[in-house]
C-alpha cells in the first residue's frame, strides 16, 4: 500500500472520444443467440445483472491507437497546442494495437508527435497509473507537459459463439465492455506549494494491490503463456471471484489518502469510481463510505469502458456543471490483477 502527496502537476486539458456506433443490450443478446445454435441467453438477463443499457463499438477499421489519438487531438486543439509542444506521450490502457512495438508509437505517429513515448499497462487502472507516472516525471523535472492517453478496444475480445452456460458465464464480463478513448494533458503546476491552498493540481495519489488474484480475470492471448491459442483471445473471468477480490482489498488506501490530506468524501464535488456494473458501483460506494449523490453514473449508458471510465466520468461531471475550476474531485480506480487506486485532484 502506497500513498503520496503530489501537487507538482495539474490537469490542463481533458477529452473523451466514443465511437459513434452504439450497441444496446438487447442487440448483444440477439447476437449471442444468432451465433450460438442450441444456446439461448435468458431474455433481459444481461441488463438485469449489470444495469447496462448501451455501449460504444469501434469500426472494423479502427484500432485502440485511433481511439486514443482522436481524444488526444481534441485535447491539443482545446489547449491551442501543436505537436512540438508535447514533451512526452504516455499510452496507458488495458488494450493495445499489438504486442510490439509500444502502442504509444502508433498514437504519436497519428498525431505527428516526435517526443518520447511509453506504454503503461495495469488493466482498468492503466490510465490512473499513467497519470501517476506522468505526475512523478513532472515533479522530478524530467518533462513539463505530458499527454496521457488511452484507447480501449475490448469489443475485439468478446466471445459471441457460446456452446453452453459455463462458457457464457466465464465470458460474461465481455458483454459489459465498451470501446472508447480519452486523453488528459498534465502540465507543471505554476506554484506547486499553492495547490493545497486552492490552486489547481494533483494533490495526492494512493495505490494498493493484491496480485495473488491475477488469475481471476484474464485476456491471455499474445503473451508468452498463450502466444497463438485462439481460445485465449477471449475474456475469461469469474465475476463473483473478481468481485470478492475487489472487496477483499478493502478501503484502507482510500482512507489513508483522505486522512493524509485531512479530507472527507463530503469535501469533493464528485467522486468518480470505475464502474463494471451498476449494482457493484453501489456495493463499492457503500463499503467505502462514498455518499451516493457524489457518484457520476456512467455504466448504464456507456458500458464498462475499462481505463476510459474515470476520464469519461470526470468529463461528464465538468460538462454538466457538477465540477469546475477550484473544485476537488476524486478518481477511484479498480483493476484486474487486482489493484485499487485513488487520485485527489483540484480542477
ABEGO torsion letter per residue (X at the ends): XBBBBBGABBBABBBBBBBABBBBAAAAAAAAAAABBGBBBBBGAAAAAAGBABBBBBBAABBAAAAAAAAAAAAAAAAGBBAAABABBBBBBABBABAOBBAAAAAAAAAGBABBBBBBBBEAAAAAAAAAAAAAAAAAGABABBBBBBBBBAAAABBABBABAAAAAAAAAAAABBBEBBBBBBBBBABAAAAAAGBBEBABBBBBBBAAAAAABBBABGBAABAABAAAABBBBBAAAAAAAAAAAEAAAAAAAAAAAGBBAAABABBBBBBABAAAAAAAAAAAGBBAAABBBAAAAAEBAEAAAAAAAAAAAAAAGABBBGBBBBBBBBBBOBBBBBBBBBX
